[in-house]
């Protein structure tokens, strides 16, 4: 169970490094509330409070994260460490490209959907 939660946490969004473990815990709690149902008023109010708390904590962490990155950039600038300076700037401004998973099945067909790829891998492992 613990391994699956850590894998889930890694897969959620690895690009958002400012989301802390506490926020992930709140997100999972909110998700569990939503799966149970939001029909009762108390549950809906708790759900709304969690959403506001998650948004506020995320914004706070995001600001702190970018402030620390900017401080590192300033330090590299003062020390004239241009390589490190440009690496930090590039990490902030670099455009991310979506990853498209494509494999070729045994029959020669290209599989692009995640479910088809997983099914093909299962068949390959079984044989």
C-alpha positions, 0 to 999 in steps of 0.5 A, a space after each residue: 500500500 505504501 509503495 503504491 501511494 508513493 508511486 501515485 504521488 510521483 505520477 501525479 505531477 512531477 513538474 510541480 515540485 513545490 507541492 509538499 507531502 502535507 498537500 498531497 495528503 490533503 489532496 488524497 483526503 479530498 479525493 476520498 471525500 469526493 468518491 464517498 459522495 458530497 450529498 450531505 451539507 457537512 461533507 460538502 462544507 468540509 470538502 470546500 474547506 479542504 479545497 481552499 486550504 489546498 489552494 492556499 498552501 499550494 500558492 504559499 509553497 509555490 511562492 516560496 519555491 520560486 523565491 528560493 530559485 530566484 535567490 539561487 540565480 542572484 547568488 550565481 549572478 553575484 559570483 559570476 557562475 554563468 553556467 549555473 545561472 543559465 542552468 537555473 534560468 533554463 529550468 524555469 523557462 524550459 518548455 515541456 514537451 508531452 511524452 507520447 508512448 508508442 510501441 509496436 505490437 507483434 502483429 506490426 500495429 502501432 499502439 499509442 493508447 496507454 491501455 493498449 500498451 499495458 495490455 501488450 506488455 502483459 501479454 509479452 510478459 506472460 509468454 
